[in-house]
Amino acid sequence: MNAVVEPAAFARTRRLVVKTGSALIVDDAGGIRADWLDGLADDIANLKARGIDAIVVTSGAVAVGRWKLGYGKRELKIEEKQAAAATGQVWLAHAWIKALAARGIVGAQVLLTPEDTESRRRHLNARATVATLLEAGAVPVINENDTTATEEIRFGDNDRLAARVAQMASADTLILLSDIDGLYTADPHRDPSARHLPEVGELTPDILAMAGEARPGYSSGGMVTKLGAARIALGAGCRMAIASGKVQRPLSAIEAGGRCTWFMPQGSPASARKRWIAGTVEPAGSVVIDDGAVRALERGTSLLPAGIVAVEGVFDRGDAIRVRDRSGREIARGLSAYASADVKRIMGRRSSEIEDILGFRGRDEIIHRDDLAMTNAS
C-alpha cells in the first residue's frame, strides 16, 4: 500500500530540502552519475517553476575524492578523509553547478559544520545566507565541511545535516533519497516478511526499534540515522520522506505516489520555531520598547530600532532576548540581529540610519518577525 499523503504533501510544500546519498550520486569507481544528477536537476527545475524553494544536501565528496587521490576503497584516516573531501568537493560542486545551469538555475555551494546550525550566532548567519540565496532564485547545494571538521565534532552523516538544514531554513518538507524506499518493520534485506510503513505519525519506541544497522558501502548512514533525522525534522514542524533514489526522476516519482515512508509532524515550521524561541532558549538580556512598538508587534511586524527606548544586560548577535514594555511586562522573546552595544547606539533611530551610525550595513530589524515569539501580548 502506498502512502496517500504524497500528492497533498507536495501541494502544501513551499520550501523543500532534498538529500542525496553517496551511493546514488557516485559510482563504484568514484565517478559522478551525471545522468542521474540531470534527472534530479529536472525535478528541481520543475519545483522551482511552481514557486517552490529547493535546497540540496549532497553527499559524495569523500567518495569522489578518495579515488582522485588514489585511495580506492580502503579505510581512511581522518586526515585522508579531509584531503579526499577537499578534492571531491570541487568535482561534486562543479557537477551540481553544471546540471543546474543547464536548466537556467544558479547553484551555490555552502559548506557547513555542526556549529553553523547549532550555535545561535552562526545559525543566524547560515540561515540568512541560505534565505538570501533562495530570494535570489538560486539553489543552495550544501555539504558538511569535512575538510576542516574533526571526528569529534563532525555530523558523521548527511541525514542529520539535512534535518538541521531543514530546521534552520524553516523548510516544510525534507526528502531523504536513499537505496531503500522507506521504513520497514524489519530489515527487508534480512527478513522477507518485513512490512513497509507508508506513514509514521510519531517516533514511538516500537518505530525506533525497527531501524537496522548501516549497510556497508560509502554511506555513513543507515535507518538509525534517518530516524534521527526524522526526530529533528518533526520537532521543527517539517514533514519528512524516506524514498528510493534509484530512479531517474526521484522527486517526480514520489509526487506521483511512488512508495516511500512519510513522517508527519504535529505543527508547522513557523510554529515550531516560535515555540523553541519562546520556551527553550534562555534570554541573555532585554530591550524595552515604546507603546507604538508594542502595538506593531501585536500586529505581527518585526521589531525596528525606532521603537526601542532602553537596553538591559549584555548580549551578542544571535542571542535570545526578552522584549518588555515600559511597565516591565515581557511581551515577546526573540533572536537579536545586533549585539547589545550596537542596539544602544541605534535605538530610537530609523533603520536607514544604521549604516551611518555603526559603519556597516546590517539588518533593518533588531528582531525579525520570523525570529520573534509573542509571550504575553494583550
N, C-alpha and C positions, 0 to 999 in steps of 0.2 A: 504493500500500500504506500502510495506517495503522499508526502505532506500536502495538505490542502491549503497551506498558507503561503506558498511561494509567490504566486502572482500578486496577491494582496500585499505581501511584504515588499515586493519591488515597487508596487504602485505607490506605497507610502514613503519610499526611500527618497531622501533629499541629499544625503551625503553618505557615500559608501567607501569602505576600506576593503581592498581585496589583497589577500596574502597568498603568494605562490611558494610552494615548496621547492627545494633544490632539485629533487628528482624529476620534477616536471619541466623545469627550465634548462637543466644541464644534463647532457647525455653521459654515457659511461666513460667517454674519453675526454670529458671536460669541455666539450663544445656546447655552445648555446643553441637550443632548439628554436631556430628563427621562425619556422612555420607555425609552431605552437604560439610563440610570442605574438606573431602577427594576428592570430585568431583572437587572443585576449585583447590586443590593441583595438581590433574591430569592435569587440564588446564594449570597451571603454569609450570609444568614439560614439557608439550608439547611445550609451548612457548620457554622455555629455550633451548630445544633440537633444535629449529630452530634459535638459536642465538639471541633471544630477551631478553633483560634485563627485570626483573619483580620486582616491588616494591609493597608491600601490605600496605594499610592503613586500619586498622581494628578497628571497634567499638566493644563494648560489655563488656569492663572491669567493668564498673559500674553495668551493667545488670547482670553479673555473681556474682560480689562481694556482691551486696545487699542481695542476697539470702543466700550466705555463711555466712553472718553476721546476718541473721535473720531479715532483714529489710522488706522483702517482697516488695509489690508494693507501699507502702505509699510514700508520698513526702519526700525527704531527704533534710536535712540542708547541707550547703556547706561542713562542716567538715565530715558529714556522707558520702557524695559523695566521698570525698577524701579517706576516710577509705575503702569504697567499691571498689574504683579504685585500691588502693594498694593491696587489696585482689584479685580482679578479674584479674588484670594484670598478676599475676603469673599463674593462671589457663589458661588464654587465650594464653599467650606466650607458655606455655607447649603444648597446643593443636596444635598450629601452628608448633612448632618445631617438634613435633611427626609426624604430617601429611607430612611435607616436607621431614623429614629424611627418611620416608618410601619410598620415591621416589629418594633417594640419593642426596637430596638437603640440604645444610646447611642454616638454618634460623637464623636471628639475630634480637633481639629486639632493637628498637630505640624509645625512648620517647622524644617527642618534646613539646615545649611551643611556643606561638606566637613569642617571641623574637628570638627563634632559626632560624626562617625563615625570619624575618623582620629586625633584627639588622644585619648590614653588616658583622661584625666580626664573630658573631655566625652563620650567614648564611654560610659563607665560611667554618667554622668548620663542620657544619652539612652536607654541600654539599660534602666536602672532605671525610667524614666518609662514606656516602652513596655510593659515587663513588668507594671508596676502597673496600667496601663490594661487589659491583657489579663486580669489576675487579677480585675479588677472587672467583666469581661464586656463592656467597651467595644471598639469598633473604632477604632484609631488611623488617621487619614487624614493622610498625610504628603505634604508637597511641599517642594521646595527653597525656601529663603528668598531668593527673587530680589529682595526689597525692599531688602536690605542687602548682598547678595553683589556682588562686582565681577567683571568679565570674567576677571580673572586667577585668582580663587580659586573661582569657581562650578563646580558639577558640569558644567553645559553640556548634560546630557541626563539624563532621569529613568530611563533604563535602568540607568545606573551607580549612581544614587542608590538604586534599588530593590534592586540587588545588595548595596550597602553596608548597607541596612536589613536585608535577609535575613541577612547575615553578623552584624550587630550583635545581632539578635534571636534568633539561632540557629534560624532557620526551616529547615524541611526541604524546602520546596517554594516555588519562585518562578515565577510565571506572567507573562510579558510579553505583554499584549494589544496587537495592532498591526493594520495594514491588510494584513498578509501572514500566511499560515498556516504559516510555518516557514522553515527554511533550504533553499535550492535550490543545486544545483551551479553555477548562474549566475543572473543577474538574470532572473527569468521575464518581466518586462515587456519585456525586450530580446531574450531568447533563448528561442524557443518549445520548444527541445529540452532546456531545463533540467529536471533531475530533483529531485523533493522528497526530502529526507532525513528519515525518521521518527525516527531516534535517532542521537545522537552520543555516543561514549564518551570521546573525547579531542580536544582542540583542537590538531590537527596543523597544520603549515604549509599543507597542502592545504585543510583545512577553513577556516582563516583567509583563504585566498586567494579563497574563494567569496563573501566579503562585497563588496557593491557600495557605491556612494556613496549618501548620503542623498538621497531624492527631495524635490522642492520642496514647500512647504506649511508648516504651523505647526510640525510636529515638527522638533526639532533633531537627532534621532537617525536612524539607519539601521541596516542589518545590521551595520555596523562596530561601532557602539555596543552592539548586542545581543550580539555575540560577546565584546566587552569585559566586558559584564555576566556572560556565561557563565563567563569565566575567574575572576572574583571569586567567583561562586556555587559553582562546582565546587571552588575552593580552600577554601571554607568548608564543604564537605560537603553542599551544598544542591543538589537536583535542580532543573532549570530547563526551562521550556517556552516556546517562541515560538509563539503561536497567533493566529488572526484574532479580532478583537473585533467583527466586522461581523454578529453575530447577537444576538438579544435576550437569550439566556441563555448567555454565552460559556463560563463555567466548567462548566455542565451539559453543554454540547456537547463540551468536552474530555473530561470524565469518561465520556461515552457513547461515546468512541472517535473523536471528530472529529479531522480531520487537523491535526497540529501537529508540531513537532520537539522531542523531549526530549533534554536534555543530562544525562547520568547521572554522578554523582560516584563516586569510589572508596570514600569513607568517609562518616561521619555528621557533622552539625554539631558535636556534642559532642566527637568525637574530633579533628576539625579544629581546634577552638578550643583544646583542650588541647595539641595539637602546637605551635600558634602560641605559647602561653604558655611551654611547656617549652623550645622551641628557637629561637625567633625574637626574643622580646622581651628586651632586656638589663636585668638586675636593677639596681635603684638602691640597694638595701640589703638587710638581712636581719632576721629575727626568730628568736630561739632559743626552743624550746618544750620542755615537760617530757615525761616518758615517757608519761604518760597521754594527752596531746595527740597524740603520735606514733601511739599505738595507735588513737586515734579517727580520725585522718586516713587511716590504712591501712584503716579500715572504710568510708571514703567520706564522712565528715562534713565540715562546714565547720570553719575554724579560729576558735575563740572567744577572746576576750581572756583568759579564765581560764587558758588553757594556756600563755601567753607568759611567759617569765622574763627576756628581755633583748631590746633593740633595737639594731641595728648600722647605722650610716650615717644619711643624711638622705634621706627620700623624701616625695613628695606623694601625696595621694589619687589612685588610679588607676595609680600606678607599679607595675611588676613588682618583686617582692622574692623573695629566697630564704627558705626555711623550713629551719632547721637543728635538729638535736637537741643535747643538752647536750655531746656529744663534738665538735661542729662539723661533723658529716656533713650534707650537704644531702640532704633527703628530698623536697622539693617546691618548686615555684615558683608564684606566684600574683599576682593584682592586688589591691593593698591597698585596702580601703574607707576607710582613715584615713591621714592624714599621720603621719610618724614621731613628731612631738612629741605628738600625741594618743594614739598607741599606747603611748608611755611612761607616760602618765597613767592609762590604763585597763588596762594589762597586769596579769594576776593577779586581775582583778576580774570579777564577774558581769556579763553583758550588761544585766541590769536596772538596773545602777548607772551605765551610760554617760551617760544624760541628766543625772543629778545631778552627775557629775564634769566633763563637758565643757560643759554648759549648752545642749546641743541633742540632738535625738533622731536618731541616725544608724542605721546597720545594726547588727544584733545580732552580726554576724560581722566579724572582721578581714579574712578572705578567705572569700568564699562558695565552696562546693564547685564551682559552675559555673565559677568563675574560678581554680581551683586544679588543677595538674597534678603528679602524683607523679613524681619523677625518680629516686629511689634508695630505694624502700621495701624493707624487709627481707622 
